[in-house]
Amino acid sequence: MSKTGRYGLPWIEPKDLGRPRWTHANPQVADEAEVIYEPLRDRLITVAGQAFSTQGAFSIPINGNYLPPGGTAFQKTRFDTNLKQAGQLPNPNKFQVEGMSLQINPNIHPYDAVAFALQMLITLTIGDNDKRYIEGQPLFIPGAGGLHISGQLLQATAADYHGLAVSNGWQVNRNVRVLGEDLSSGAQVIEQGQTFGVSEDPTQDKYDSAYTTQATSTKPPGTGVQSFYALWGHWLRGVQ
């Protein structure tokens, strides 16, 4: 049986090997785009024993230096973010934002979790700071999965008693803050080279007192706040 008949492959003549020989680049295919379902991700940190302060997510790309308030600077990797340029997408990429999630570190002190959920204002902007597509407290931006802990821990003495209640939404991957399934229902596109970002701002809360995260010496010990942001949707990228 011939190779064509067995595998359904066309026969290549020796003279055709390596063709087209004029191709010396990887050009984009006109009017074609590939769709990739992968969220845009970033992480912000407030260390233990540090007052809440204003920070911006999606502003530092992979390999960029990040200094958490009160902490030690480190270089972001793909563990922290998948952003390749500061505050925008590299050409020829676009991204359709259909929802956003906010998850916190599961070992967070319960007091820190409550204060973060109540006192921090989270804002998603696309294009400029006046185009706010999501704005609200973390209470209303669930985490799309993760741990849920409710219980009590009693050690040797009453002084070692800890009550735990840590969650940012029910652990279901669909549990996100939704913009829309498509452009007609509210989804938004981050265009090529367009700026975007997510901000954490505790200064807008004029009712509650400024909050400082629990120290590492408390029981249970403070671990600070790590906030994991994800913009859910899909990439639109030129086919090459």
HUMO-V199120 format. One record per helix or strand of 2 or more residues. SS is the DSSP state (H for helix, E for strand). FROM is the first residue (numbers start at 0). TO is the last residue. If there is no record, write none. Layout:
# HUMO-V199120
((SS & FROM & TO) (SS & FROM & TO))
This chain:
# HUMO-V199120
((H & 2 & 6) (H & 13 & 15) (E & 32 & 35) (E & 39 & 45) (E & 54 & 56) (E & 64 & 65) (E & 73 & 74) (E & 92 & 103) (H & 109 & 118) (E & 120 & 125) (E & 131 & 136) (H & 137 & 139) (E & 148 & 152) (H & 157 & 159) (E & 161 & 165) (E & 176 & 177) (H & 182 & 184) (E & 187 & 189) (E & 195 & 200) (E & 224 & 237))
